Amino acid sequence: MRVALLGATRGMGRALARLLAARGDAVFLLGRDAADLERSAADLAERGAAGAVGTALCDLERPETFEPALAAAAAALGGLDAVVVTAGMFATQERLEDDRELTRRLLDVDFARTVELCERARERLLAGGGGRLCVFSSVAGDRGRKPVVLYGAAKAGLAAYLEGLDHKFAAQGLTVVCVKPGFVKTGMTAGLTPPPFAGEPEAVARRVLAALDRGTPVVYAPGIWRWIMLVIRLLPRAVMRRIGF
Ligand SMILES: NC(=O)c1ccc[n+]([C@@H]2O[C@H](COP(=O)([O-])OP(=O)(O)OC[C@H]3O[C@@H](n4cnc5c(N)ncnc54)[C@H](OP(=O)(O)O)[C@@H]3O)[C@@H](O)[C@H]2O)c1
């Protein structure tokens, strides 16, 4: 597969890129730090990625970088079979309530700009006859909850957009994979107390790769979060108001 990835310099994205490289897929890295991208590209080349691992700057806060970055990926790989977006931003609800500018940035990065990038990726994939678009939302988007009011709202919007894309463009060859991680131990969650069932990025990446290959529309990772969120979605509003989850 020829895959462009945004956010693969760290966390779950890096674990997924390493699996793709190890099985000999061709990968192209998008990100906002040139030196970081070069380091990650060298790592993936060593792990067996097909051909040279190219890189291009792409910053979710700078939409003017989207089109050149995707064009560079398509040119280097000779076309695109998949675009994977793991890039995202997190801040606690308390921090966001205290900082309006941070809130604006987070809503922008995790929803509006990610959608904008996905629209460009969708157009490119469909113009090439179809392909896979794999994007990381979150279990935080499954229900309005006290600890993730703002972050969860952005991820809920993103998941709704991805479902709409699936319905509208599947028949034309677009396969959409919406990943909903539960708590996973990465730089994003460093400093937070891991809850029971916290996952490791490598195990999540294995599950996401299987979903990417199969074209599973929604994947919870670790898998147990599917059942946890099923229960949470069924809880009456009066109960949700009382609990801290
Ligand atoms: N970890 C969890 O428990 C958890 C749970 C649910 C959902 N998620 C979601 O899963 C995805 C991956 O999370 P993770 O834990 O693997 O995160 P991570 O380790 O913090 O990595 C995040 C990646 O996103 C990139 N990024 C951040 N802001 C960006 C921007 N403006 N433009 C381009 N790239 C940007 C980072 O690049 P830099 O190195 O340049 O910062 C980094 O490569 C995210 O969408 C996150 O919201 C995570």
The ligand as an SDF file (V2000), in Angstrom:
LIG
                    3D

 48 52  0  0  0  0  0  0  0  0999 V2000
   -3.7780    8.8870   23.6750 N   0  0  0  0  0  0  0  0  0  0  0  0
   -5.0560    8.7320   23.9360 C   0  0  0  0  0  0  0  0  0  0  0  0
   -5.4390    8.2630   25.0210 O   0  0  0  0  0  0  0  0  0  0  0  0
   -6.1020    9.0960   22.9140 C   0  0  0  0  0  0  0  0  0  0  0  0
   -7.4390    8.7750   23.1990 C   0  0  0  0  0  0  0  0  0  0  0  0
   -8.4170    9.0670   22.2670 C   0  0  0  0  0  0  0  0  0  0  0  0
   -8.0850    9.6590   21.0690 C   0  0  0  0  0  0  0  0  0  0  0  0
   -6.7780    9.9790   20.8120 N   0  0  0  0  0  0  0  0  0  0  0  0
   -6.4970   10.5930   19.5180 C   0  0  0  0  0  0  0  0  0  0  0  0
   -5.6250    9.7490   18.7930 O   0  0  0  0  0  0  0  0  0  0  0  0
   -4.7450   10.5150   17.9790 C   0  0  0  0  0  0  0  0  0  0  0  0
   -3.3020   10.1420   18.2620 C   0  0  0  0  0  0  0  0  0  0  0  0
   -3.0480   10.4180   19.6310 O   0  0  0  0  0  0  0  0  0  0  0  0
   -1.6360   10.0740   20.3390 P   0  0  0  0  0  0  0  0  0  0  0  0
   -1.9580    9.7840   21.7440 O   0  0  0  0  0  0  0  0  0  0  0  0
   -0.8770    9.0950   19.5240 O   0  0  0  0  0  0  0  0  0  0  0  0
   -0.9600   11.5250   20.2800 O   0  0  0  0  0  0  0  0  0  0  0  0
    0.5600   12.0460   20.3990 P   0  0  0  0  0  0  0  0  0  0  0  0
    1.5000   10.9660   20.8210 O   0  0  0  0  0  0  0  0  0  0  0  0
    0.4930   13.3020   21.2050 O   0  0  0  0  0  0  0  0  0  0  0  0
    0.8870   12.4130   18.8800 O   0  0  0  0  0  0  0  0  0  0  0  0
    0.1420   13.3940   18.2670 C   0  0  0  0  0  0  0  0  0  0  0  0
    0.7010   13.6790   16.9030 C   0  0  0  0  0  0  0  0  0  0  0  0
   -0.0850   14.7490   16.3420 O   0  0  0  0  0  0  0  0  0  0  0  0
    0.7930   15.7120   15.8290 C   0  0  0  0  0  0  0  0  0  0  0  0
    0.2010   17.0510   15.8320 N   0  0  0  0  0  0  0  0  0  0  0  0
   -0.3030   17.7360   16.8790 C   0  0  0  0  0  0  0  0  0  0  0  0
   -0.7340   18.9450   16.4800 N   0  0  0  0  0  0  0  0  0  0  0  0
   -0.4830   19.0220   15.1460 C   0  0  0  0  0  0  0  0  0  0  0  0
   -0.6810   20.0130   14.1630 C   0  0  0  0  0  0  0  0  0  0  0  0
   -1.2090   21.2060   14.4620 N   0  0  0  0  0  0  0  0  0  0  0  0
   -0.3250   19.7540   12.8960 N   0  0  0  0  0  0  0  0  0  0  0  0
    0.2350   18.5610   12.5660 C   0  0  0  0  0  0  0  0  0  0  0  0
    0.4660   17.5810   13.4590 N   0  0  0  0  0  0  0  0  0  0  0  0
    0.1140   17.8120   14.7320 C   0  0  0  0  0  0  0  0  0  0  0  0
    2.0060   15.6560   16.7430 C   0  0  0  0  0  0  0  0  0  0  0  0
    3.0870   16.2620   16.0920 O   0  0  0  0  0  0  0  0  0  0  0  0
    4.1960   17.1010   16.9210 P   0  0  0  0  0  0  0  0  0  0  0  0
    5.2170   16.0760   17.2760 O   0  0  0  0  0  0  0  0  0  0  0  0
    4.6620   18.1090   15.9230 O   0  0  0  0  0  0  0  0  0  0  0  0
    3.5270   17.7100   18.1200 O   0  0  0  0  0  0  0  0  0  0  0  0
    2.1540   14.1390   16.9290 C   0  0  0  0  0  0  0  0  0  0  0  0
    2.8560   13.5580   15.8590 O   0  0  0  0  0  0  0  0  0  0  0  0
   -5.1030   11.9840   18.2620 C   0  0  0  0  0  0  0  0  0  0  0  0
   -5.9970   12.4290   17.2770 O   0  0  0  0  0  0  0  0  0  0  0  0
   -5.7940   11.9250   19.6090 C   0  0  0  0  0  0  0  0  0  0  0  0
   -6.7010   13.0070   19.7800 O   0  0  0  0  0  0  0  0  0  0  0  0
   -5.7860    9.7130   21.7130 C   0  0  0  0  0  0  0  0  0  0  0  0
  1  2  1  0
  2  3  2  0
  2  4  1  0
  4  5  1  0
  4 48  2  0
  5  6  2  0
  6  7  1  0
  7  8  2  0
  8  9  1  0
  8 48  1  0
  9 10  1  0
  9 46  1  0
 10 11  1  0
 11 12  1  0
 11 44  1  0
 12 13  1  0
 13 14  1  0
 14 15  2  0
 14 16  1  0
 14 17  1  0
 17 18  1  0
 18 19  2  0
 18 20  1  0
 18 21  1  0
 21 22  1  0
 22 23  1  0
 23 24  1  0
 23 42  1  0
 24 25  1  0
 25 26  1  0
 25 36  1  0
 26 27  1  0
 26 35  1  0
 27 28  2  0
 28 29  1  0
 29 30  1  0
 29 35  2  0
 30 31  1  0
 30 32  2  0
 32 33  1  0
 33 34  2  0
 34 35  1  0
 36 37  1  0
 36 42  1  0
 37 38  1  0
 38 39  2  0
 38 40  1  0
 38 41  1  0
 42 43  1  0
 44 45  1  0
 44 46  1  0
 46 47  1  0
M  CHG  2   8   1  16  -1
M  END
$$$$
